Amino acid sequence: MIKPFNDEYFMKKAFSEALIAFEKGEVPVGAVVVSKGKIIARAHNLTETLTDVTAHAEMQAITAAANLLGGKYLTDCILYVTLEPCVMCAGALGWSQISKVVFGAFDEKRGYKKFAAKALHPKTEVVGGIMETECSELMQEFFKQKR
């Protein structure tokens, strides 16, 4: 049984957001921001819906969380996202000073670690590979249907 409120618990919530994106025809990436053990923001990719290349799940989640908290910094917050952030999102997360980033699938082609490994704030803790199989399989299924 899963201990409530651990990384897998919150990644499942992010995965639910990825499923919403999948159903909308968006690249299936979902994210949640957690503060003090509570989800304060939920988001998924909206690049197609908004015709905006910057409308990644992480960017949407950062904005929603910052608006809720009333400030631009997300210190003491954790982002759960189903795919390793890209360079753009990692840069935004770095500026937000988020405390921790937990991601599901690694992105060998476009992930921030390949291009800008130091983009996050130096104090940000990073954990990758939570629900990696499920997150990877959803991405693979999405692109298989597109071909």
Contacts in CASP RR format, 6 or more apart in sequence:
PFRMAT RR
TARGET T0000
AUTHOR 0000-0000-0000
METHOD contacts of the structure
MODEL  1
MIKPFNDEYFMKKAFSEALIAFEKGEVPVGAVVVSKGKIIARAHNLTETL
TDVTAHAEMQAITAAANLLGGKYLTDCILYVTLEPCVMCAGALGWSQISK
VVFGAFDEKRGYKKFAAKALHPKTEVVGGIMETECSELMQEFFKQKR
2 8 0 8 1.000
2 9 0 8 1.000
3 9 0 8 1.000
5 37 0 8 1.000
7 80 0 8 1.000
7 102 0 8 1.000
7 127 0 8 1.000
7 130 0 8 1.000
8 130 0 8 1.000
8 131 0 8 1.000
10 32 0 8 1.000
10 34 0 8 1.000
10 39 0 8 1.000
10 78 0 8 1.000
10 80 0 8 1.000
10 102 0 8 1.000
11 80 0 8 1.000
11 82 0 8 1.000
11 102 0 8 1.000
11 104 0 8 1.000
11 130 0 8 1.000
11 131 0 8 1.000
11 135 0 8 1.000
12 131 0 8 1.000
13 32 0 8 1.000
13 39 0 8 1.000
13 42 0 8 1.000
13 80 0 8 1.000
14 30 0 8 1.000
14 31 0 8 1.000
14 32 0 8 1.000
14 57 0 8 1.000
14 80 0 8 1.000
14 81 0 8 1.000
14 82 0 8 1.000
15 30 0 8 1.000
15 82 0 8 1.000
15 131 0 8 1.000
15 134 0 8 1.000
15 135 0 8 1.000
15 138 0 8 1.000
17 30 0 8 1.000
17 31 0 8 1.000
17 32 0 8 1.000
17 42 0 8 1.000
17 43 0 8 1.000
17 44 0 8 1.000
17 57 0 8 1.000
17 82 0 8 1.000
18 28 0 8 1.000
18 29 0 8 1.000
18 30 0 8 1.000
18 44 0 8 1.000
18 57 0 8 1.000
18 82 0 8 1.000
18 135 0 8 1.000
18 138 0 8 1.000
19 28 0 8 1.000
19 138 0 8 1.000
20 30 0 8 1.000
20 44 0 8 1.000
21 27 0 8 1.000
21 28 0 8 1.000
21 29 0 8 1.000
21 30 0 8 1.000
21 44 0 8 1.000
21 45 0 8 1.000
21 46 0 8 1.000
21 57 0 8 1.000
22 28 0 8 1.000
22 138 0 8 1.000
22 141 0 8 1.000
22 142 0 8 1.000
24 44 0 8 1.000
24 48 0 8 1.000
24 49 0 8 1.000
25 48 0 8 1.000
25 142 0 8 1.000
26 44 0 8 1.000
26 45 0 8 1.000
26 46 0 8 1.000
26 47 0 8 1.000
26 48 0 8 1.000
26 49 0 8 1.000
27 45 0 8 1.000
27 47 0 8 1.000
27 139 0 8 1.000
27 142 0 8 1.000
28 44 0 8 1.000
28 45 0 8 1.000
28 82 0 8 1.000
28 138 0 8 1.000
28 139 0 8 1.000
28 142 0 8 1.000
29 44 0 8 1.000
29 45 0 8 1.000
29 56 0 8 1.000
29 57 0 8 1.000
29 58 0 8 1.000
29 81 0 8 1.000
29 82 0 8 1.000
29 83 0 8 1.000
30 43 0 8 1.000
30 44 0 8 1.000
30 45 0 8 1.000
30 57 0 8 1.000
30 81 0 8 1.000
30 82 0 8 1.000
30 83 0 8 1.000
31 41 0 8 1.000
31 42 0 8 1.000
31 43 0 8 1.000
31 44 0 8 1.000
31 57 0 8 1.000
31 58 0 8 1.000
31 60 0 8 1.000
31 61 0 8 1.000
31 79 0 8 1.000
31 80 0 8 1.000
31 81 0 8 1.000
31 82 0 8 1.000
32 39 0 8 1.000
32 41 0 8 1.000
32 42 0 8 1.000
32 43 0 8 1.000
32 61 0 8 1.000
32 79 0 8 1.000
32 80 0 8 1.000
33 39 0 8 1.000
33 40 0 8 1.000
33 41 0 8 1.000
33 61 0 8 1.000
33 62 0 8 1.000
33 64 0 8 1.000
33 65 0 8 1.000
33 74 0 8 1.000
33 77 0 8 1.000
33 78 0 8 1.000
33 79 0 8 1.000
33 80 0 8 1.000
34 40 0 8 1.000
34 77 0 8 1.000
34 78 0 8 1.000
34 79 0 8 1.000
34 80 0 8 1.000
35 65 0 8 1.000
35 69 0 8 1.000
35 74 0 8 1.000
35 76 0 8 1.000
35 77 0 8 1.000
35 78 0 8 1.000
36 76 0 8 1.000
40 64 0 8 1.000
40 65 0 8 1.000
40 68 0 8 1.000
40 69 0 8 1.000
40 77 0 8 1.000
41 61 0 8 1.000
41 62 0 8 1.000
41 64 0 8 1.000
41 65 0 8 1.000
41 68 0 8 1.000
42 61 0 8 1.000
42 64 0 8 1.000
43 57 0 8 1.000
43 58 0 8 1.000
43 60 0 8 1.000
43 61 0 8 1.000
43 64 0 8 1.000
44 57 0 8 1.000
44 60 0 8 1.000
45 55 0 8 1.000
45 56 0 8 1.000
45 57 0 8 1.000
45 60 0 8 1.000
46 52 0 8 1.000
46 55 0 8 1.000
46 60 0 8 1.000
47 53 0 8 1.000
47 54 0 8 1.000
47 55 0 8 1.000
47 56 0 8 1.000
49 55 0 8 1.000
54 88 0 8 1.000
56 85 0 8 1.000
56 86 0 8 1.000
56 88 0 8 1.000
56 89 0 8 1.000
57 81 0 8 1.000
57 82 0 8 1.000
58 79 0 8 1.000
58 81 0 8 1.000
58 85 0 8 1.000
58 89 0 8 1.000
58 92 0 8 1.000
58 93 0 8 1.000
59 88 0 8 1.000
59 89 0 8 1.000
59 92 0 8 1.000
61 79 0 8 1.000
61 81 0 8 1.000
62 74 0 8 1.000
62 79 0 8 1.000
62 92 0 8 1.000
62 93 0 8 1.000
62 96 0 8 1.000
62 98 0 8 1.000
65 74 0 8 1.000
65 77 0 8 1.000
66 72 0 8 1.000
66 73 0 8 1.000
66 74 0 8 1.000
66 96 0 8 1.000
69 77 0 8 1.000
72 95 0 8 1.000
72 96 0 8 1.000
73 96 0 8 1.000
73 97 0 8 1.000
74 96 0 8 1.000
74 97 0 8 1.000
74 98 0 8 1.000
74 99 0 8 1.000
75 97 0 8 1.000
75 98 0 8 1.000
75 99 0 8 1.000
76 99 0 8 1.000
77 98 0 8 1.000
77 99 0 8 1.000
77 100 0 8 1.000
78 98 0 8 1.000
78 99 0 8 1.000
78 100 0 8 1.000
78 101 0 8 1.000
78 102 0 8 1.000
79 93 0 8 1.000
79 98 0 8 1.000
79 100 0 8 1.000
79 101 0 8 1.000
79 102 0 8 1.000
80 102 0 8 1.000
80 103 0 8 1.000
80 130 0 8 1.000
81 101 0 8 1.000
81 102 0 8 1.000
81 103 0 8 1.000
81 104 0 8 1.000
82 103 0 8 1.000
82 104 0 8 1.000
82 105 0 8 1.000
82 131 0 8 1.000
82 135 0 8 1.000
82 138 0 8 1.000
83 103 0 8 1.000
83 104 0 8 1.000
83 105 0 8 1.000
83 107 0 8 1.000
83 135 0 8 1.000
83 139 0 8 1.000
84 103 0 8 1.000
84 104 0 8 1.000
84 105 0 8 1.000
84 106 0 8 1.000
84 107 0 8 1.000
84 111 0 8 1.000
84 112 0 8 1.000
84 113 0 8 1.000
84 128 0 8 1.000
85 93 0 8 1.000
85 101 0 8 1.000
85 103 0 8 1.000
85 111 0 8 1.000
85 112 0 8 1.000
86 107 0 8 1.000
86 110 0 8 1.000
86 111 0 8 1.000
86 112 0 8 1.000
87 110 0 8 1.000
87 111 0 8 1.000
87 112 0 8 1.000
87 115 0 8 1.000
87 116 0 8 1.000
87 119 0 8 1.000
89 112 0 8 1.000
90 111 0 8 1.000
90 112 0 8 1.000
90 116 0 8 1.000
90 119 0 8 1.000
90 120 0 8 1.000
91 112 0 8 1.000
91 116 0 8 1.000
91 119 0 8 1.000
91 120 0 8 1.000
93 101 0 8 1.000
93 119 0 8 1.000
93 120 0 8 1.000
93 121 0 8 1.000
93 124 0 8 1.000
94 119 0 8 1.000
94 120 0 8 1.000
94 121 0 8 1.000
94 124 0 8 1.000
96 121 0 8 1.000
97 121 0 8 1.000
97 123 0 8 1.000
97 124 0 8 1.000
98 120 0 8 1.000
98 121 0 8 1.000
98 124 0 8 1.000
99 123 0 8 1.000
99 124 0 8 1.000
99 125 0 8 1.000
100 124 0 8 1.000
100 125 0 8 1.000
100 126 0 8 1.000
100 127 0 8 1.000
101 120 0 8 1.000
101 124 0 8 1.000
101 125 0 8 1.000
101 126 0 8 1.000
101 127 0 8 1.000
102 126 0 8 1.000
102 127 0 8 1.000
102 128 0 8 1.000
102 130 0 8 1.000
103 126 0 8 1.000
103 127 0 8 1.000
103 128 0 8 1.000
103 129 0 8 1.000
103 130 0 8 1.000
104 128 0 8 1.000
104 129 0 8 1.000
104 130 0 8 1.000
104 131 0 8 1.000
104 132 0 8 1.000
104 135 0 8 1.000
105 129 0 8 1.000
105 132 0 8 1.000
105 135 0 8 1.000
105 136 0 8 1.000
105 139 0 8 1.000
106 113 0 8 1.000
106 128 0 8 1.000
106 129 0 8 1.000
106 132 0 8 1.000
107 114 0 8 1.000
108 114 0 8 1.000
112 119 0 8 1.000
112 120 0 8 1.000
120 126 0 8 1.000
129 135 0 8 1.000
END
